[in-house]
């Protein structure tokens, strides 16, 4: 039964993708211009290559932001059910917050939060 459902979903998904592509090609505008193929950035003409090295600090900052943002999302469900679980839930979230604070302190001490 599940195999039949799986095959049906795959066939439907493939049909919808092909149909969307065909309809877009059929009714979409067809204007070919050499300027369409050029990269566009804020109206300023580009020069050189677009593959420029990016400072690793941006990636590190983004990863730290995502990490602490996702960890903060985990605090909401805990806050909703903390009264039902009692002191064990409080101790668990205390340990969780302690790990987060140590992680933030480590990143801060290493200079990951400074723009250079």
C-alpha positions in Angstrom: 0.0 0.0 0.0 2.8 2.4 0.9 4.7 1.6 -2.3 1.6 2.5 -4.4 1.3 5.8 -2.5 5.0 6.5 -3.0 4.8 5.8 -6.7 1.7 7.9 -7.0 3.4 10.8 -5.3 6.5 10.5 -7.5 4.4 10.4 -10.7 2.3 13.4 -9.5 5.4 15.4 -8.5 7.1 14.7 -11.9 4.0 15.6 -13.8 3.6 18.9 -11.9 7.3 19.8 -12.5 7.1 19.0 -16.2 3.7 20.8 -16.5 5.0 23.9 -14.8 8.1 24.0 -17.0 6.1 23.5 -20.2 3.5 26.1 -19.3 6.3 28.6 -18.4 8.0 27.9 -21.8 4.6 28.1 -23.6 3.2 31.4 -22.2 6.4 33.1 -21.0 8.0 36.1 -22.9 10.7 35.3 -25.4 13.0 38.3 -25.6 16.7 37.4 -26.1 19.1 40.2 -25.3 22.9 39.9 -24.7 22.5 42.2 -21.7 20.3 39.6 -20.0 23.2 37.3 -19.7 25.4 39.7 -17.9 25.6 39.8 -14.1 23.7 42.7 -12.5 24.6 44.3 -9.2 23.0 47.5 -8.0 23.2 49.1 -11.5 27.0 49.3 -11.4 28.7 47.7 -14.4 30.8 44.7 -13.2 34.4 44.1 -14.1 36.7 41.3 -13.4 35.7 37.9 -12.1 32.7 37.4 -9.7 34.5 34.7 -7.8 36.2 36.8 -5.2 37.5 35.5 -1.9 35.3 36.3 1.1 36.7 36.8 4.5 36.2 33.8 6.7 34.9 36.0 9.5 31.6 36.5 7.7 31.1 32.7 7.6 32.1 32.3 11.2 29.7 35.1 12.3 26.9 33.6 10.3 27.4 30.1 11.7 27.5 31.5 15.3 24.3 33.5 14.6 22.5 30.4 13.3 23.8 28.2 16.1 22.5 30.6 18.9 19.4 31.4 16.9 18.4 27.7 16.7 19.3 27.1 20.3 17.0 30.0 21.3 14.2 28.3 19.4 14.6 25.3 21.6 14.0 27.4 24.7 10.3 28.1 23.7 9.0 24.6 23.9 10.9 24.1 27.2 9.3 27.3 28.6 5.8 26.0 27.7 6.2 22.6 29.5 8.6 23.5 32.4 5.9 23.4 35.1 4.9 19.8 34.0 8.4 18.4 34.5 9.5 20.1 37.7 13.1 20.5 38.9 14.6 18.1 36.4 13.6 20.3 33.5 15.0 23.3 35.3 18.3 21.5 35.9 18.4 20.4 32.3 17.8 23.8 30.8 20.3 25.3 33.3 23.0 22.9 31.9 21.8 23.8 28.3 22.2 27.5 29.0 25.6 26.9 30.7 26.9 25.2 27.6 25.6 28.1 25.5 27.2 30.7 27.7 30.5 28.8 27.6 30.3 28.6 23.8 29.6 32.3 23.5 32.5 33.1 25.9 34.8 30.9 23.9 33.8 32.6 20.6 34.2 36.0 22.2 37.6 35.2 23.6 38.8 33.9 20.3 37.7 37.1 18.6 35.0 35.5 16.4 32.5 38.3 17.2 34.8 41.2 16.2 34.8 42.8 12.7 38.3 43.3 11.5 
